[in-house]
């Protein structure tokens, strides 16, 4: 999925900050 690359997506994703937060939660789970 494209959202999997949240770290790189933040470069051209205005809502990447929200995605990163979600990714951290998923990784912690």
C-alpha positions, 0 to 999 in steps of 0.5 A, spaced: 500 500 500 502 507 498 501 509 505 506 503 507 511 508 505 509 514 510 516 516 512 517 518 504 510 520 503 511 525 508 515 529 502 509 529 498 503 528 503 500 534 507 496 528 511 503 524 512 503 527 519 497 523 521 499 517 517 506 517 521 502 517 527 498 511 525 504 507 523 507 508 530 501 505 533 501 499 528 508 498 530 507 498 537 501 493 537 
